[in-house]
């Protein structure tokens, strides 16, 4: 399918990469070596794990292995929404983890505060801004959902403002949305800067990083774990698996998550006058309230990121790089952008790219141990990993150290999610679930299959 004319000159990589200086890659693994801790994956989860491990164990030898460049996959391709939540929001905590919802909500808020403190401590310029988030509704049932969100926020003392009419237009003036809920305690980051700065600090802390060193096998070697790469082998006393969107090395994890492709557009730089016409003056992020939802934000150079809506699963959990470009999704996003912002209908898009969401059926991350407690894993962030990845890193380190902490006692992260069935049932189940979500968006009423999944705490909305 030909691309919309406004996408004719769009670059295929993520915009965020253009905001950081080019740096040479870390050397790939070239010789067999032994480490105290080896971390597989150099995205948010892996780099936070390395940094926090260094804080706990100043003398340990720590290695990070990444098959590409650090952050080149999911961590460098997302929207940079940094939530005060580890549970995919307050509503999800109440619906799926009622008995520990209060704890989850508190820990999520503490994690965001500590995230900001870590950035300050290590002088990381991650583009972090606690600028808030505006949730907007396009239908009466979505507006009712925002009212329900407000009641939940009241219950836990979370600041918010419900907006409509002129009050909403002062924050976002669009013919599509008529109700909003603004929450001030929400942050945004620049994903590429975040990875770059974490990588820089890890190297300064004496952590070894080997890029272009894909681990293709994990096995036991006496008292050590062995990680095999095409170039050499690593022996490690302990291992953290932080691959998330990649195919898991542990067989037991291969049915726990599926790769869902998400797509993004980035506009050309806009003038202050253009942004004023849509009421978007300040720097907060925005998301609409459908199951098939858009998330959008501004950048430091006045571009608009417009992303989401399509959530594409490919048969057999295909993760091929070629799937990161999808003309249908880019064209759909461009058309929806014009509907939301008619005054910007002639704006062109400078970047169009895709990314993978490591989607669990429970929509929240889970963590655990394998190989007699020497291997820790965390995955299944379902689009909410920017801040939760830091919390997951701490959880894995607690588990490896044999600590009994508030993190390790959480049933949310300890419980293994409902596994996805094998193909072809997997594709059929995902298709039915997504049709149900689309039906609910159109009518406000959940489909029968969606209600059935809810009985088992299963969801697909990210």
C-alpha positions as CSV (number, residue, x, y, z in Angstrom):
1,X,0.0,0.0,0.0
2,X,1.4,3.5,-0.9
3,X,2.0,5.8,2.0
4,X,0.0,8.9,2.7
5,X,1.6,11.9,1.0
6,X,2.4,13.5,4.4
7,X,4.6,10.4,5.1
8,X,6.5,10.6,1.8
9,X,9.8,11.8,3.4
10,X,9.4,10.0,6.8
11,X,12.5,8.2,8.1
12,X,11.9,4.7,9.2
13,X,13.8,4.7,12.5
14,X,12.6,6.2,15.8
15,X,12.9,9.9,16.1
16,X,14.5,9.6,19.6
17,X,17.8,8.3,18.1
18,X,18.3,11.6,16.4
19,X,18.3,13.5,19.8
20,X,21.6,11.9,21.1
21,X,25.1,12.1,19.7
22,X,26.5,9.1,17.9
23,X,28.8,7.0,20.1
24,X,30.9,4.0,19.1
25,X,29.4,0.7,20.2
26,X,30.9,-1.2,23.1
27,X,33.1,-4.1,21.9
28,X,31.4,-7.4,21.3
29,X,32.3,-10.4,23.5
30,X,35.5,-11.7,22.0
31,X,36.8,-14.2,24.6
32,X,35.5,-16.6,27.2
33,X,35.1,-14.9,30.6
34,X,33.7,-15.4,34.1
35,X,31.5,-12.8,35.9
36,X,29.7,-12.7,39.2
37,X,26.5,-11.4,37.4
38,X,25.7,-11.5,33.8
39,X,22.7,-9.5,32.5
40,X,21.1,-10.4,29.1
41,X,19.5,-7.3,27.5
42,X,20.7,-3.8,27.5
43,X,17.4,-1.9,27.6
44,X,15.8,-0.2,30.5
45,X,15.4,-3.4,32.6
46,X,18.9,-4.6,32.0
47,X,20.7,-1.3,32.6
48,X,18.7,-0.5,35.7
49,X,19.6,-4.0,36.9
50,X,23.3,-3.4,36.3
51,X,23.3,-0.1,38.1
52,X,21.3,-1.2,41.1
53,X,23.5,-4.4,41.3
54,X,26.6,-2.2,41.4
55,X,25.1,-0.2,44.3
56,X,24.5,-3.4,46.3
57,X,27.7,-5.2,45.4
58,X,30.5,-2.6,44.8
59,X,33.2,-5.3,44.2
60,X,31.2,-7.6,42.0
61,X,32.1,-8.2,38.3
62,X,29.0,-7.3,36.3
63,X,28.4,-7.9,32.5
64,X,25.6,-6.6,30.3
65,X,25.2,-8.5,26.9
66,X,23.0,-7.1,24.2
67,X,22.5,-8.6,20.7
68,X,22.3,-5.1,19.1
69,X,23.1,-1.7,20.6
70,X,21.7,-1.0,24.0
71,X,18.1,0.2,23.8
72,X,17.8,-0.4,20.1
73,X,14.7,-2.5,20.4
74,X,11.7,-1.8,22.7
75,X,13.3,0.7,25.1
76,X,14.3,3.1,22.3
77,X,11.1,2.8,20.4
78,X,8.4,3.7,23.0
79,X,6.7,7.0,23.8
80,X,8.6,7.7,27.0
81,X,5.5,7.9,29.3
82,X,7.0,7.4,32.8
83,X,4.1,6.4,35.1
84,X,3.7,6.6,38.8
85,X,2.6,3.0,38.7
86,X,3.9,-0.6,38.6
87,X,0.5,-2.1,38.1
88,X,-0.7,-0.6,34.8
89,X,-2.6,2.0,36.6
90,X,-4.9,2.4,39.6
91,X,-7.9,0.8,38.0
92,X,-6.0,-2.3,36.9
93,X,-4.6,-2.7,40.4
94,X,-8.2,-2.6,41.8
95,X,-9.6,-4.9,39.1
96,X,-6.9,-7.6,39.1
97,X,-5.0,-7.2,42.4
98,X,-7.6,-6.0,44.8
99,X,-6.1,-7.4,48.0
100,X,-2.8,-5.6,47.5
101,X,-4.0,-2.6,45.4
102,X,-3.2,-0.1,48.1
103,X,0.4,-1.4,48.4
104,X,0.8,-1.5,44.6
105,X,-0.3,2.1,44.2
106,X,1.9,3.3,47.0
107,X,5.0,1.4,45.6
108,X,4.3,2.8,42.2
109,X,4.3,6.4,43.4
110,X,7.5,5.7,45.5
111,X,9.2,4.2,42.5
112,X,8.6,7.3,40.3
113,X,10.0,9.5,43.1
114,X,13.1,7.2,43.5
115,X,13.5,7.1,39.7
116,X,13.8,10.9,39.7
117,X,16.2,10.8,42.6
118,X,18.4,8.3,40.8
119,X,18.5,10.6,37.7
120,X,19.6,13.4,40.0
121,X,22.1,11.3,41.9
122,X,23.9,10.2,38.8
123,X,23.4,13.5,36.9
124,X,21.6,11.7,34.1
125,X,20.0,14.0,31.5
126,X,17.2,11.7,30.5
127,X,14.7,14.4,29.4
128,X,12.8,13.7,32.5
129,X,9.9,16.1,33.2
130,X,7.1,15.6,35.8
131,X,4.7,17.5,33.6
132,X,1.5,15.5,34.1
133,X,-0.8,13.5,31.9
134,X,-4.1,14.3,30.3
135,X,-6.5,11.4,29.8
136,X,-9.2,12.3,27.3
137,X,-12.6,10.7,26.3
138,X,-14.3,10.6,22.9
139,X,-17.5,8.8,23.8
140,X,-20.0,8.9,26.7
141,X,-18.8,5.6,28.0
142,X,-15.2,6.7,27.9
143,X,-16.2,9.8,29.9
144,X,-17.9,7.5,32.4
145,X,-14.7,5.6,32.6
146,X,-12.8,8.8,33.5
147,X,-15.4,9.5,36.2
148,X,-14.7,6.0,37.6
149,X,-11.0,6.8,37.5
150,X,-11.7,9.9,39.4
151,X,-13.5,8.0,42.2
152,X,-10.6,5.6,42.4
153,X,-8.2,8.5,42.7
154,X,-10.3,10.0,45.4
155,X,-10.1,6.7,47.3
156,X,-6.3,6.8,47.3
157,X,-5.8,10.6,47.6
158,X,-4.3,11.0,44.1
159,X,-4.5,14.6,42.7
160,X,-6.5,15.1,39.5
161,X,-8.9,17.5,37.8
162,X,-11.9,16.6,35.6
163,X,-12.1,18.9,32.6
164,X,-14.8,19.7,30.0
165,X,-15.8,22.6,27.8
166,X,-13.5,25.6,27.9
167,X,-11.4,24.1,30.7
168,X,-10.5,21.1,28.5
169,X,-10.0,23.3,25.4
170,X,-7.4,25.2,27.4
171,X,-5.4,22.0,27.6
172,X,-6.5,20.3,24.4
173,X,-8.9,21.7,21.8
174,X,-10.0,18.9,19.6
175,X,-13.4,18.0,18.0
176,X,-12.8,14.4,19.0
177,X,-12.5,14.7,22.7
178,X,-15.1,16.3,25.1
179,X,-14.0,15.2,28.6
180,X,-10.6,15.0,30.2
181,X,-8.9,14.0,33.5
182,X,-5.6,15.6,34.2
183,X,-3.2,14.0,36.7
184,X,-0.2,16.1,37.6
185,X,2.0,13.4,39.1
186,X,3.1,11.8,35.8
187,X,6.4,12.1,34.0
188,X,7.8,11.9,30.5
189,X,11.3,11.0,29.5
190,X,13.3,10.9,26.2
191,X,13.7,7.1,25.7
192,X,17.0,7.3,23.8
193,X,18.5,9.8,26.2
194,X,17.5,7.5,29.1
195,X,19.2,4.5,27.6
196,X,22.2,6.5,26.7
197,X,22.6,8.0,30.1
198,X,22.1,4.7,31.9
199,X,24.7,3.1,29.6
200,X,27.1,5.9,30.3
201,X,26.7,5.7,34.1
202,X,27.0,1.9,34.0
203,X,30.3,2.1,32.2
204,X,31.5,4.8,34.6
205,X,30.7,2.4,37.5
206,X,33.0,-0.3,36.1
207,X,30.2,-2.4,34.5
208,X,31.3,-4.3,31.4
209,X,28.9,-3.9,28.4
210,X,29.3,-6.0,25.3
211,X,27.1,-5.0,22.4
212,X,26.4,-7.0,19.2
213,X,26.7,-10.1,21.4
214,X,23.5,-12.1,21.1
215,X,23.0,-14.8,23.7
216,X,21.6,-17.9,22.0
217,X,21.8,-20.4,24.8
218,X,21.6,-20.6,28.6
219,X,22.8,-23.7,30.4
220,X,24.3,-25.0,33.6
221,X,28.1,-25.4,33.9
222,X,28.7,-26.9,37.3
223,X,28.2,-24.3,39.9
224,X,28.0,-21.6,37.2
225,X,25.5,-20.7,34.5
226,X,26.9,-20.5,31.0
227,X,25.7,-18.1,28.3
228,X,26.7,-18.8,24.8
229,X,27.2,-16.2,22.1
230,X,28.5,-16.7,18.5
231,X,31.8,-15.2,19.5
232,X,32.5,-16.7,23.0
233,X,31.0,-18.1,26.2
234,X,30.4,-16.5,29.6
235,X,30.3,-18.2,32.9
236,X,28.4,-16.4,35.7
237,X,27.4,-17.1,39.2
238,X,24.1,-15.4,38.7
239,X,22.1,-14.3,35.6
240,X,19.4,-11.7,35.0
241,X,17.2,-12.1,31.9
242,X,16.0,-8.7,30.7
243,X,15.2,-9.4,27.1
244,X,11.5,-8.7,27.3
245,X,10.4,-8.2,23.7
246,X,12.9,-10.8,22.4
247,X,12.2,-14.5,22.4
248,X,12.9,-15.8,25.9
249,X,15.9,-18.0,26.6
250,X,13.9,-20.0,29.1
251,X,11.4,-22.3,27.5
252,X,8.9,-21.9,30.3
253,X,8.6,-18.2,29.5
254,X,7.8,-18.6,25.8
255,X,4.0,-19.0,26.4
256,X,3.9,-16.2,29.0
257,X,4.2,-13.2,26.6
258,X,3.5,-12.5,23.0
259,X,5.0,-9.7,20.8
260,X,2.5,-7.1,19.9
261,X,3.6,-4.5,17.4
262,X,2.8,-0.8,18.1
263,X,3.4,2.0,15.6
264,X,4.4,5.7,15.9
265,X,4.5,8.9,13.9
266,X,6.5,12.0,14.6
267,X,5.5,15.3,13.0
268,X,7.8,18.0,11.6
269,X,8.5,20.7,14.2
270,X,5.5,22.9,14.8
271,X,5.2,26.6,15.5
272,X,4.0,28.0,18.8
273,X,1.0,29.3,16.9
274,X,0.1,25.9,15.5
275,X,0.2,24.4,19.0
276,X,-1.8,27.3,20.4
277,X,-4.6,26.6,17.9
278,X,-5.1,23.2,19.5
279,X,-4.7,24.5,23.1
280,X,-1.6,22.4,23.8
281,X,0.7,24.9,25.4
282,X,2.4,23.0,28.2
283,X,4.5,19.8,28.1
284,X,2.1,17.2,29.5
285,X,1.5,13.9,27.7
286,X,-1.9,12.8,26.5
287,X,-3.7,9.5,26.0
288,X,-7.2,8.8,24.9
289,X,-9.4,6.3,26.8
290,X,-10.3,3.6,24.3
291,X,-9.1,0.0,24.4
292,X,-7.6,0.9,21.0
293,X,-6.0,4.1,22.2
294,X,-3.7,6.8,21.0
295,X,-0.9,8.2,23.2
296,X,0.7,11.5,22.2
297,X,3.2,14.0,23.5
298,X,5.4,16.9,22.5
299,X,9.1,16.9,22.1
300,X,11.7,19.5,23.0
301,X,11.7,20.9,19.5
302,X,7.8,21.2,19.3
303,X,7.1,18.0,17.4
304,X,4.1,15.8,18.2
305,X,4.4,12.1,18.7
306,X,1.2,10.4,17.6
307,X,1.1,6.7,18.3
308,X,-0.9,3.6,19.3
309,X,-4.3,2.4,18.2
310,X,-3.2,-0.6,16.1
311,X,-1.9,-3.5,18.2
312,X,-0.7,-6.1,15.7
313,X,0.1,-9.8,16.4
314,X,1.8,-11.8,13.8
315,X,1.3,-15.6,13.4
316,X,3.8,-17.7,15.3
317,X,4.9,-14.7,17.5
318,X,7.0,-13.5,14.6
319,X,9.4,-10.7,15.7
320,X,11.0,-10.0,12.3
321,X,12.5,-6.5,11.9
322,X,10.6,-6.1,8.7
323,X,7.4,-6.0,10.6
324,X,8.5,-2.7,12.2
325,X,7.3,-0.9,9.1
326,X,3.6,-1.2,8.3
327,X,2.1,1.2,5.8
328,X,-1.5,0.4,6.8
329,X,-0.9,1.4,10.4
330,X,1.1,4.5,9.4
331,X,-1.7,5.7,7.0
332,X,-4.4,5.0,9.7
333,X,-2.5,7.0,12.2
334,X,-2.0,9.9,9.8
335,X,-5.8,10.0,9.0
336,X,-6.7,9.8,12.7
337,X,-4.3,12.7,13.5
338,X,-6.1,14.9,11.0
339,X,-9.5,13.9,12.6
340,X,-8.2,14.9,16.0
341,X,-6.5,18.1,14.8
342,X,-8.1,19.5,11.7
343,X,-6.1,22.6,11.8
344,X,-2.9,20.5,11.5
345,X,-4.2,18.4,8.6
346,X,-1.4,19.6,6.3
347,X,1.4,18.8,8.7
348,X,3.9,16.3,7.5
349,X,5.5,13.5,9.4
350,X,9.3,13.2,9.6
351,X,9.5,9.8,11.3
352,X,7.4,6.6,11.2
353,X,8.4,3.5,13.1
354,X,7.2,0.4,14.9
355,X,8.1,-1.3,18.2
356,X,7.3,-4.5,20.1
357,X,5.3,-4.6,23.3
358,X,6.0,-7.7,25.5
359,X,2.4,-8.4,26.3
360,X,1.3,-10.6,29.1
361,X,-2.3,-11.8,29.5
362,X,-2.4,-10.0,32.9
363,X,-1.0,-6.7,31.5
364,X,1.5,-6.3,34.3
365,X,5.1,-7.6,34.7
366,X,6.0,-10.8,36.5
367,X,9.3,-11.9,38.0
368,X,10.7,-15.2,39.2
369,X,13.7,-17.4,39.6
370,X,15.0,-20.4,37.6
371,X,18.0,-22.8,37.7
372,X,18.1,-23.3,41.4
373,X,17.8,-19.6,42.1
374,X,20.8,-18.5,40.0
375,X,18.7,-17.0,37.2
376,X,16.1,-14.2,37.7
377,X,13.7,-12.9,35.0
378,X,11.2,-10.1,34.7
379,X,8.9,-9.5,31.7
380,X,5.4,-8.8,30.5
381,X,5.3,-5.0,31.0
382,X,2.6,-4.6,28.3
383,X,3.5,-1.1,27.3
384,X,4.1,0.2,30.8
385,X,7.8,-0.5,31.4
386,X,9.5,2.8,31.3
387,X,9.3,3.3,35.1
388,X,8.2,-0.2,36.1
389,X,11.5,-1.6,34.6
390,X,13.4,0.0,37.5
391,X,11.1,-1.6,40.1
392,X,11.4,-5.0,38.3
393,X,15.2,-4.7,38.3
394,X,15.1,-4.2,42.1
395,X,12.8,-7.2,42.4
396,X,15.1,-9.5,40.5
397,X,18.1,-8.4,42.6
398,X,16.1,-9.1,45.8
399,X,15.2,-12.5,44.5
400,X,18.8,-13.4,43.6
401,X,20.0,-12.1,47.0
402,X,17.4,-14.3,48.8
403,X,15.8,-11.2,50.4
404,X,12.3,-11.1,51.9
405,X,11.1,-7.7,50.9
406,X,7.9,-5.9,50.1
407,X,8.8,-6.3,46.5
408,X,9.3,-10.1,46.6
409,X,6.1,-10.6,48.6
410,X,3.9,-9.0,45.9
411,X,1.5,-11.6,44.5
412,X,1.1,-9.5,41.4
413,X,4.7,-10.1,40.3
414,X,5.1,-13.6,41.8
415,X,2.1,-15.1,40.1
416,X,2.8,-16.5,36.6
417,X,0.4,-15.1,34.1
418,X,-2.1,-17.3,32.2
419,X,-0.1,-18.8,29.3
420,X,-1.0,-18.2,25.7
421,X,-2.1,-21.3,23.8
422,X,0.0,-22.7,21.0
423,X,-0.7,-21.8,17.3
424,X,-3.1,-21.8,15.6
425,X,-5.2,-21.3,18.8
426,X,-3.0,-18.4,19.8
427,X,-3.8,-16.3,16.8
428,X,-7.5,-17.1,17.0
429,X,-7.6,-16.1,20.7
430,X,-5.8,-12.9,20.1
431,X,-8.1,-12.0,17.1
432,X,-11.2,-12.7,19.2
433,X,-9.9,-10.7,22.1
434,X,-9.1,-7.7,19.9
435,X,-12.4,-7.8,18.1
436,X,-14.1,-7.8,21.6
437,X,-12.1,-4.7,22.6
438,X,-13.0,-2.9,19.3
439,X,-16.7,-3.8,19.9
440,X,-16.5,-2.3,23.4
441,X,-14.9,0.9,22.0
442,X,-17.7,1.2,19.4
443,X,-20.7,0.4,21.7
444,X,-19.5,0.8,25.3
445,X,-20.5,-2.8,26.0
446,X,-17.9,-5.6,26.5
447,X,-18.2,-8.6,24.2
448,X,-19.1,-12.0,25.5
449,X,-15.5,-13.3,24.9
450,X,-14.1,-10.3,26.8
451,X,-16.3,-11.0,29.8
452,X,-15.1,-14.6,29.7
453,X,-11.5,-13.5,29.7
454,X,-12.2,-11.1,32.6
455,X,-13.3,-14.0,34.7
456,X,-9.7,-15.3,34.6
457,X,-8.0,-11.9,34.9
458,X,-7.0,-11.8,31.3
459,X,-6.7,-8.7,29.3
460,X,-5.1,-7.4,26.1
461,X,-5.4,-3.6,26.5
462,X,-2.1,-1.8,27.0
